[in-house]
Amino acid sequence: VEAATAELDAIAERAVAVAGSAAISLEHARGIVARLAHRPHDAVAAQRAALNGLGDGPRVPWARARVLTELGLAQLAAGDTDAAVESLTNALAAW
């Protein structure tokens, strides 16, 4: 987990150097890593950050659906069933 997180941090630093900001998918990836590492609260925080960082554009609805799906899984792992149902329902609606 620490190695994956460190690698994502290095990628984020390069993205900032090249583009001026890190891609939202990096927070999304951090959340996936955290959930798979049985750190659901960190996963929820990362997916919320990814969701809050979504901008505008033609791919945003697809990205929102992806992030909401992963957020729902993280919330379920954290034991927050009501929030998970809401996130997963919103993800389905975004498709």
Backbone bond lengths (Angstrom), bond angles and torsions (degrees), N, CA, C in turn:
res aa  C-N    CA-C-N  psi(-1)  N-CA   C-N-CA  omega(-1)  CA-C   N-CA-C  phi
1 V - - - 1.445 - - 1.528 109.98 -
2 E 1.306 116.44 -46.75 1.459 119.21 -179.29 1.523 111.23 -62.70
3 A 1.336 116.71 -37.70 1.470 120.33 179.01 1.526 110.47 -65.81
4 A 1.324 117.06 -42.44 1.467 120.40 179.18 1.525 110.46 -65.11
5 T 1.324 116.83 -41.66 1.456 120.88 178.77 1.520 110.97 -64.28
6 A 1.317 116.74 -42.66 1.466 120.52 178.67 1.522 110.96 -63.12
7 E 1.316 116.68 -40.00 1.465 120.04 178.45 1.526 110.99 -65.40
8 L 1.329 117.24 -41.11 1.455 120.10 176.81 1.527 111.31 -63.91
9 D 1.326 117.12 -38.99 1.463 120.78 177.01 1.522 111.12 -61.46
10 A 1.327 116.56 -41.52 1.465 120.57 178.80 1.523 110.66 -64.74
11 I 1.312 116.86 -41.39 1.464 120.64 177.61 1.524 110.35 -63.14
12 A 1.330 116.40 -42.51 1.462 120.48 179.29 1.520 111.21 -61.23
13 E 1.327 116.95 -42.21 1.462 120.35 178.45 1.522 111.12 -60.99
14 R 1.328 116.77 -42.01 1.467 120.35 177.65 1.523 111.15 -65.71
15 A 1.338 117.12 -39.64 1.465 120.60 179.40 1.521 111.08 -63.23
16 V 1.324 116.83 -40.96 1.451 120.82 178.18 1.526 110.03 -64.60
17 A 1.323 116.77 -42.31 1.461 120.55 179.91 1.526 111.68 -63.01
18 V 1.322 117.21 -36.54 1.462 121.30 -176.93 1.523 111.92 -85.04
19 A 1.329 116.47 -48.37 1.461 120.55 -170.85 1.524 114.09 -104.48
20 G 1.319 117.52 -12.19 1.452 120.19 -177.94 1.518 113.47 90.40
21 S 1.323 117.80 -8.26 1.460 121.52 176.48 1.518 108.66 -158.96
22 A 1.303 115.20 156.07 1.465 119.75 179.17 1.519 109.27 -82.69
23 A 1.293 116.40 143.39 1.455 120.93 177.63 1.521 110.02 -66.70
24 I 1.311 116.18 143.59 1.456 120.87 -178.94 1.519 111.15 -61.05
25 S 1.303 117.64 -27.49 1.453 120.63 -178.70 1.525 112.20 -63.61
26 L 1.316 117.77 -19.65 1.461 119.90 177.60 1.523 110.96 -68.82
27 E 1.318 118.31 -42.11 1.471 120.31 175.63 1.522 109.60 -65.10
28 H 1.313 115.99 -39.21 1.463 120.68 177.54 1.531 110.09 -60.40
29 A 1.332 116.56 -44.85 1.470 121.07 178.79 1.523 111.06 -64.97
30 R 1.327 117.09 -40.10 1.468 119.82 177.07 1.525 110.60 -60.03
31 G 1.305 116.06 -40.22 1.454 120.25 178.94 1.519 112.50 -64.33
32 I 1.318 116.32 -40.22 1.460 120.45 177.74 1.524 110.02 -63.30
33 V 1.325 116.32 -45.67 1.468 120.50 178.89 1.527 110.22 -59.77
34 A 1.325 116.59 -44.88 1.469 120.18 -179.28 1.530 111.14 -63.08
35 R 1.326 117.10 -42.65 1.471 118.78 -179.70 1.513 110.93 -64.22
36 L 1.323 116.84 -43.57 1.460 120.11 -179.90 1.520 112.40 -68.04
37 A 1.336 116.16 -21.59 1.466 121.26 177.22 1.532 111.65 -90.42
38 H 1.329 116.09 12.02 1.465 122.16 178.81 1.526 112.14 62.95
39 R 1.334 115.63 38.42 1.463 122.19 174.27 1.532 108.08 -120.42
40 P 1.334 116.27 68.90 1.464 119.39 -171.20 1.530 114.55 -63.18
41 H 1.308 118.06 -32.42 1.469 119.42 -179.28 1.528 110.54 -69.18
42 D 1.333 117.35 -38.23 1.465 120.52 174.06 1.524 110.11 -65.33
43 A 1.327 116.04 -37.44 1.468 120.85 179.27 1.524 110.74 -64.25
44 V 1.324 116.53 -44.13 1.467 120.30 178.68 1.527 109.77 -60.69
45 A 1.325 117.15 -45.47 1.467 120.47 -179.63 1.527 111.35 -61.48
46 A 1.318 116.92 -42.54 1.468 120.12 -179.84 1.522 111.07 -66.22
47 Q 1.332 117.74 -41.68 1.467 119.87 -179.92 1.525 111.02 -68.61
48 R 1.317 117.28 -34.74 1.476 119.52 175.78 1.525 110.18 -65.29
49 A 1.330 116.47 -40.40 1.462 119.77 176.95 1.529 110.41 -63.31
50 A 1.324 116.64 -40.84 1.463 120.58 177.89 1.520 110.31 -63.29
51 L 1.312 116.96 -43.52 1.459 121.52 -179.73 1.525 111.16 -64.04
52 N 1.333 116.41 -42.90 1.464 120.91 179.45 1.519 112.68 -67.86
53 G 1.322 116.91 -23.18 1.453 120.73 -178.52 1.515 114.95 -89.02
54 L 1.327 116.81 -3.12 1.459 119.21 179.09 1.519 109.25 -66.38
55 G 1.295 115.20 133.12 1.462 119.79 179.44 1.511 110.81 -100.29
56 D 1.313 115.39 -137.14 1.449 122.15 178.54 1.512 109.04 -112.64
57 G 1.284 115.75 162.77 1.452 120.30 175.81 1.508 111.83 138.93
58 P 1.309 115.74 168.88 1.464 120.46 -175.35 1.525 114.11 -67.84
59 R 1.314 118.34 -22.22 1.466 121.19 -178.18 1.527 113.64 -94.09
60 V 1.308 117.16 -4.54 1.460 120.89 -175.94 1.532 112.47 -61.60
61 P 1.326 120.56 -43.30 1.465 118.28 178.75 1.533 112.89 -58.57
62 W 1.310 116.51 -39.63 1.464 120.90 178.00 1.525 110.07 -66.32
63 A 1.326 116.98 -44.66 1.465 120.82 179.07 1.526 110.37 -63.74
64 R 1.329 116.86 -40.80 1.471 120.54 179.31 1.530 110.28 -61.44
65 A 1.325 116.71 -42.69 1.473 120.23 178.60 1.525 110.88 -62.03
66 R 1.324 117.28 -42.24 1.475 120.95 178.58 1.514 111.06 -62.19
67 V 1.327 116.27 -48.57 1.467 120.44 -177.32 1.527 110.60 -66.27
68 L 1.322 117.17 -43.01 1.465 119.78 179.09 1.522 111.87 -62.59
69 T 1.330 116.99 -37.11 1.463 120.37 177.46 1.522 110.46 -62.57
70 E 1.311 116.28 -47.67 1.461 119.99 -179.83 1.521 110.90 -67.95
71 L 1.328 117.26 -36.67 1.465 120.66 175.99 1.522 109.92 -60.29
72 G 1.321 117.38 -44.21 1.458 121.05 178.29 1.519 112.50 -60.38
73 L 1.321 116.54 -41.91 1.469 120.36 177.87 1.529 110.87 -63.66
74 A 1.330 116.32 -41.05 1.466 120.39 179.26 1.525 110.66 -66.50
75 Q 1.325 116.39 -41.71 1.462 119.86 178.61 1.523 111.08 -64.07
76 L 1.313 116.36 -39.26 1.463 120.01 176.97 1.532 110.30 -62.66
77 A 1.332 116.44 -43.79 1.466 120.74 178.43 1.526 111.32 -63.66
78 A 1.335 116.44 -29.85 1.462 121.00 179.27 1.526 112.10 -82.25
79 G 1.338 116.12 -5.31 1.451 119.79 178.43 1.516 114.62 89.71
80 D 1.330 117.49 8.17 1.461 121.88 -179.04 1.530 108.70 -97.38
81 T 1.331 115.32 77.75 1.458 121.44 -173.59 1.525 112.53 -63.02
82 D 1.314 117.77 -42.07 1.466 120.17 -178.81 1.528 111.68 -61.63
83 A 1.319 116.48 -45.15 1.462 120.13 178.59 1.530 110.70 -65.71
84 A 1.325 116.87 -37.32 1.463 120.87 178.82 1.521 110.97 -62.68
85 V 1.331 116.91 -44.56 1.470 120.75 178.46 1.526 109.84 -60.57
86 E 1.324 117.06 -43.77 1.462 120.85 179.49 1.528 111.13 -62.43
87 S 1.315 117.51 -47.08 1.474 120.82 -178.90 1.523 111.23 -63.67
88 L 1.325 116.42 -43.86 1.461 119.84 -178.48 1.523 111.42 -69.42
89 T 1.318 117.47 -35.28 1.471 120.81 174.80 1.524 110.85 -64.58
90 N 1.326 116.33 -42.60 1.474 120.72 177.74 1.532 110.98 -65.65
91 A 1.322 116.12 -36.10 1.471 119.48 177.91 1.517 110.11 -64.13
92 L 1.305 116.40 -43.56 1.460 121.02 179.03 1.524 110.50 -62.62
93 A 1.325 116.52 -41.86 1.460 120.68 179.31 1.533 111.63 -65.67
94 A 1.330 117.08 -31.21 1.462 120.69 -179.94 1.525 112.31 -69.83
95 W 1.308 117.29 -23.49 1.471 120.84 177.71 1.505 108.53 -74.25
